[in-house]
Amino acid sequence: MLVKMRLGFRLSPILLFALLASSCAGPLNFRDASGPRYSGCCVPAGGNVDSLRVVTFNIEFALNVDRAVTLFERTPELRDADVVFLQEMDVVGTRKFAHALGYNYVYYPATIHPKTGRPFGDAILARWPIEDDKKILLPHLGRFGKTQRIAVAGTIRVDDRVIRLYSVHLATGIESRRGWQPDQARAIAADADTAHADAVIIGGDFNSGGVGETLHADGYDWVSRGLPPTVSMFSIDHMFLRGVGLTRPDARGVVADNNGASDHLPLWVTVGVGGRYAPGLAVVSAVQSSATVRPAP
């Protein structure tokens, strides 16, 4: 679709957006690494477990959190999630989701989104207390909107294992130049290298199907690789593991019905802890991947 201007020529929506954005003062980015920060507790620490169900879900602009809560309550793959990574959240939606489903949470906004006028950021929710949390300011402001992208990090202790978690939302392709998304992924990996954790789980909206190669080259198992699309025909939501692995090759999937909660679909994996996994289980065939849209838990 083209947008007609009074000047007598026509501009594509992308170019029009770029011109409008460049004419404004710019977004309100939260560039202080220490905040704003929002957290809630205290759900007692989970008991002894040998596996974790981990879910990532971009709830578009946090507009339909009630639908997302219902989705998690009624969907076997999501109902018993131990860790949830959320993107495009505001603090009200994060609190509502966490309180309804019984999670500890930590949330940091990246910016005030120009479309909604509300905070726009990432959250980690867990059945264990979340320690040592932080906001990671990712390199490169968006080309047109100049918006900040972040990752949110936190640590949980499951039995005697220290697990570092990252909820991620990289820049879109339109807002990026070549190499910017890999730079953002490397910034997350660099932070994880300083965490002194037994294991690392990175999940979220990467806005790319190929940027996973960057983390894979850095030693992470790309366990969402080959799964069905999470947005229209695109696979842009991903999960990466280091120091832990899937409990079995098909312990991963994309929930096909999102109850109208978002333009994304939730992605889940089941991760073995306490030795209940074998390195290399992340390598699965395309045939196995295509069968994991809604496998039995």
MARMITOR-246900 format. One line per field, with one value per residue (C-alpha): residue number from 1; residue in one letter; x, y, z. Coordinates in steps of 0.001 Angstrom, whole numbers, plus 500000, padded with zeros to 6 digits. Layout:
<atoms>
gumar NUM, ...
lumkol A, ...
X X, ...
Y Y, ...
Z Z, ...
</atoms>
This chain:
<atoms>
gumar 1, 2, 3, 4, 5, 6, 7, 8, 9, 10, 11, 12, 13, 14, 15, 16, 17, 18, 19, 20, 21, 22, 23, 24, 25, 26, 27, 28, 29, 30, 31, 32, 33, 34, 35, 36, 37, 38, 39, 40, 41, 42, 43, 44, 45, 46, 47, 48, 49, 50, 51, 52, 53, 54, 55, 56, 57, 58, 59, 60, 61, 62, 63, 64, 65, 66, 67, 68, 69, 70, 71, 72, 73, 74, 75, 76, 77, 78, 79, 80, 81, 82, 83, 84, 85, 86, 87, 88, 89, 90, 91, 92, 93, 94, 95, 96, 97, 98, 99, 100, 101, 102, 103, 104, 105, 106, 107, 108, 109, 110, 111, 112, 113, 114, 115, 116, 117, 118, 119, 120, 121, 122, 123, 124, 125, 126, 127, 128, 129, 130, 131, 132, 133, 134, 135, 136, 137, 138, 139, 140, 141, 142, 143, 144, 145, 146, 147, 148, 149, 150, 151, 152, 153, 154, 155, 156, 157, 158, 159, 160, 161, 162, 163, 164, 165, 166, 167, 168, 169, 170, 171, 172, 173, 174, 175, 176, 177, 178, 179, 180, 181, 182, 183, 184, 185, 186, 187, 188, 189, 190, 191, 192, 193, 194, 195, 196, 197, 198, 199, 200, 201, 202, 203, 204, 205, 206, 207, 208, 209, 210, 211, 212, 213, 214, 215, 216, 217, 218, 219, 220, 221, 222, 223, 224, 225, 226, 227, 228, 229, 230, 231, 232, 233, 234, 235, 236, 237, 238, 239, 240, 241, 242, 243, 244, 245, 246, 247, 248, 249, 250, 251, 252, 253, 254, 255, 256, 257, 258, 259, 260, 261, 262, 263, 264, 265, 266, 267, 268, 269, 270, 271, 272, 273, 274, 275, 276, 277, 278, 279, 280, 281, 282, 283, 284, 285, 286, 287, 288, 289, 290, 291, 292, 293, 294, 295, 296, 297
lumkol M, L, V, K, M, R, L, G, F, R, L, S, P, I, L, L, F, A, L, L, A, S, S, C, A, G, P, L, N, F, R, D, A, S, G, P, R, Y, S, G, C, C, V, P, A, G, G, N, V, D, S, L, R, V, V, T, F, N, I, E, F, A, L, N, V, D, R, A, V, T, L, F, E, R, T, P, E, L, R, D, A, D, V, V, F, L, Q, E, M, D, V, V, G, T, R, K, F, A, H, A, L, G, Y, N, Y, V, Y, Y, P, A, T, I, H, P, K, T, G, R, P, F, G, D, A, I, L, A, R, W, P, I, E, D, D, K, K, I, L, L, P, H, L, G, R, F, G, K, T, Q, R, I, A, V, A, G, T, I, R, V, D, D, R, V, I, R, L, Y, S, V, H, L, A, T, G, I, E, S, R, R, G, W, Q, P, D, Q, A, R, A, I, A, A, D, A, D, T, A, H, A, D, A, V, I, I, G, G, D, F, N, S, G, G, V, G, E, T, L, H, A, D, G, Y, D, W, V, S, R, G, L, P, P, T, V, S, M, F, S, I, D, H, M, F, L, R, G, V, G, L, T, R, P, D, A, R, G, V, V, A, D, N, N, G, A, S, D, H, L, P, L, W, V, T, V, G, V, G, G, R, Y, A, P, G, L, A, V, V, S, A, V, Q, S, S, A, T, V, R, P, A, P
X 500000, 501229, 500528, 499547, 501058, 499685, 502867, 501639, 503957, 503645, 505847, 506004, 504918, 508490, 509958, 507111, 507788, 511474, 510758, 508275, 510578, 513542, 511484, 510627, 512684, 513201, 511899, 512226, 514802, 515716, 519496, 520273, 521377, 520075, 516459, 513652, 513398, 510290, 510181, 507772, 508086, 507927, 506814, 508602, 511410, 510353, 511231, 513784, 513348, 515181, 513801, 512554, 509848, 510967, 508682, 509266, 506350, 506131, 502739, 502273, 502475, 501079, 497610, 496026, 497584, 494281, 494136, 497750, 496953, 494018, 496249, 498801, 496097, 494496, 497520, 499429, 502728, 502514, 500548, 503453, 506161, 508937, 510516, 508824, 510509, 508150, 508765, 506943, 505706, 504796, 504888, 501115, 500914, 503931, 502478, 499090, 500603, 502909, 500243, 497653, 499969, 502128, 505581, 508381, 509271, 511726, 510948, 512906, 511531, 513759, 511809, 508431, 507088, 505969, 502974, 501426, 502929, 503624, 506779, 508114, 510509, 511364, 510625, 511773, 509282, 510268, 509086, 512346, 513602, 515391, 518793, 521456, 519143, 520228, 519335, 521736, 521730, 522213, 524325, 522842, 519733, 517123, 517940, 514687, 512909, 516179, 514683, 516800, 516820, 517661, 517979, 517005, 519207, 518616, 519800, 517872, 519239, 517704, 518910, 522674, 522811, 523166, 521274, 521616, 518546, 518148, 514927, 515819, 514264, 516594, 516000, 513820, 515380, 513964, 515559, 518935, 521907, 523887, 525622, 523635, 521566, 524688, 526338, 523373, 523508, 527243, 526605, 524312, 526823, 529580, 527525, 526798, 530524, 530902, 528011, 529851, 526819, 526579, 524209, 522777, 519334, 518699, 515250, 513117, 512237, 515343, 513509, 515619, 515895, 519628, 521107, 521073, 524232, 526040, 525166, 525632, 529180, 529730, 528995, 525214, 522838, 520216, 517367, 514570, 516190, 513853, 510674, 507558, 507194, 506270, 505104, 503241, 505726, 508803, 510754, 512040, 511530, 514301, 515866, 519554, 521182, 524661, 525518, 522105, 520192, 516801, 515479, 514800, 515018, 511306, 511064, 510369, 507593, 505509, 501926, 499797, 496796, 497700, 494103, 494379, 496890, 499536, 500914, 503523, 503133, 504653, 507722, 508637, 511433, 511974, 515493, 517182, 518947, 520887, 522468, 519232, 520282, 522855, 524828, 523947, 520227, 519632, 520557, 517273, 516142, 513697, 511268, 511363, 511000, 507917, 506164, 506643, 503984, 501913, 503586, 502453, 504257
Y 500000, 503511, 506651, 509726, 513063, 516533, 517356, 515253, 512257, 509045, 507459, 503917, 503446, 502548, 505744, 507814, 506356, 507191, 510797, 511293, 509716, 511821, 514999, 514322, 514929, 511206, 508617, 508544, 505798, 504474, 504588, 504120, 500502, 500415, 501205, 501819, 498393, 496581, 493277, 491196, 488269, 486154, 482853, 480130, 478432, 475400, 471978, 469511, 469078, 467308, 469456, 472983, 474026, 477350, 479509, 482685, 484815, 488279, 489632, 492380, 495743, 493961, 494642, 491249, 490020, 488536, 486402, 485362, 484306, 482202, 480691, 479582, 478216, 476029, 474869, 471811, 472944, 476286, 475556, 474216, 476544, 477108, 480082, 482551, 485202, 488016, 490817, 494037, 494338, 497196, 496962, 496679, 493735, 492036, 492267, 491043, 488016, 487155, 487517, 485548, 482588, 482684, 483863, 485966, 488564, 491251, 493791, 496607, 498947, 499919, 502912, 504587, 503126, 505842, 503803, 503163, 505879, 503192, 501502, 498799, 496221, 492674, 490517, 487298, 485296, 482246, 479847, 480552, 483847, 485867, 487123, 489413, 490883, 493604, 495457, 495093, 498069, 496575, 498434, 500496, 502655, 502020, 503725, 505665, 505652, 505801, 503385, 501485, 497675, 495691, 492265, 491480, 489101, 487260, 484206, 481370, 478597, 475219, 472670, 473239, 474668, 478352, 479157, 482494, 483644, 486230, 487645, 489247, 491576, 492521, 495281, 494695, 494236, 497575, 499395, 497643, 497915, 494872, 493371, 495194, 492192, 489973, 492776, 492781, 488985, 489170, 491734, 489234, 486400, 488632, 489376, 485665, 484953, 487051, 485476, 482566, 480346, 476584, 477058, 479802, 479994, 482778, 483244, 485859, 487751, 487991, 489549, 487331, 483746, 483840, 485755, 482487, 481515, 484148, 482502, 479017, 479980, 481139, 477680, 477733, 474979, 476572, 474392, 476224, 475790, 474200, 474743, 476081, 479859, 482028, 485097, 484571, 482629, 483685, 481952, 484894, 483747, 481484, 479663, 478956, 476767, 476357, 473971, 472300, 470581, 469284, 466323, 464600, 465671, 466474, 468383, 471656, 473211, 476163, 476469, 476885, 478621, 481733, 482627, 485959, 487201, 488433, 488470, 485959, 482326, 481005, 478800, 476274, 473845, 471353, 471520, 468870, 469890, 467779, 465759, 464690, 465611, 464738, 467420, 467312, 466640, 470066, 468681, 467411, 466664, 468683, 465759, 465832, 469615, 469640, 467299, 469465, 472131, 470689, 467485, 465855, 467271
Z 500000, 499172, 501177, 499139, 500091, 499285, 497403, 494496, 494866, 496789, 499459, 500691, 504341, 505351, 503889, 505301, 508760, 508429, 507485, 510294, 512870, 511807, 512157, 515796, 518894, 519365, 521797, 525557, 525983, 529421, 529072, 532771, 533123, 536703, 535878, 535900, 537531, 538698, 540558, 542570, 544926, 546861, 545466, 547478, 545615, 543619, 544982, 543692, 539948, 537167, 534345, 533618, 531181, 529643, 527481, 525493, 524331, 522813, 523936, 521362, 523221, 526321, 524914, 525585, 528811, 530022, 526870, 527446, 531015, 529798, 527131, 529727, 532028, 529388, 527332, 528618, 527103, 528916, 532088, 534123, 532814, 535337, 533551, 531187, 529046, 527979, 525471, 524509, 528075, 530361, 534143, 534566, 532181, 533715, 537215, 536066, 534325, 537235, 539930, 537974, 537362, 540484, 539421, 540786, 538190, 537192, 534478, 532841, 530152, 527241, 525975, 525785, 522577, 520140, 519002, 522422, 524613, 527226, 528540, 526240, 527639, 528667, 531687, 533331, 535402, 537436, 540125, 541964, 543388, 540711, 541824, 540387, 537755, 535365, 532182, 529269, 526914, 523461, 520908, 518068, 518372, 515699, 512395, 512140, 515488, 517485, 520007, 522519, 522605, 525740, 527250, 530835, 532801, 536064, 537948, 539574, 541795, 541080, 543602, 543531, 539999, 539169, 535963, 534203, 532251, 529480, 528032, 524716, 522142, 519284, 516762, 513718, 510305, 509126, 512062, 511661, 509405, 508344, 511362, 514039, 515167, 515482, 517488, 519854, 520216, 520965, 523707, 525442, 525060, 526435, 529530, 530009, 529940, 533100, 535007, 536695, 536155, 535669, 532742, 530524, 528881, 526357, 524854, 523197, 520043, 517857, 514904, 512671, 511554, 510949, 513880, 515844, 513989, 516048, 519375, 517936, 516944, 520522, 521895, 522393, 521319, 519068, 520301, 518493, 515106, 512566, 514564, 512808, 512358, 515322, 513363, 510096, 507948, 509922, 512706, 514715, 518333, 519581, 522518, 523142, 525802, 527239, 530062, 529867, 527082, 526043, 528004, 524664, 521017, 520726, 524029, 522241, 520219, 519103, 520368, 517254, 518894, 520871, 521886, 520082, 522650, 520215, 516709, 517956, 519002, 522250, 521960, 524670, 525542, 528351, 529721, 531826, 535022, 537466, 534691, 532996, 529480, 526903, 525035, 521378, 521866, 520358, 516964, 515543, 512045, 509979, 510186, 513978, 513999, 511829, 514237, 517329, 516958, 519784, 521019, 524235, 527255
</atoms>
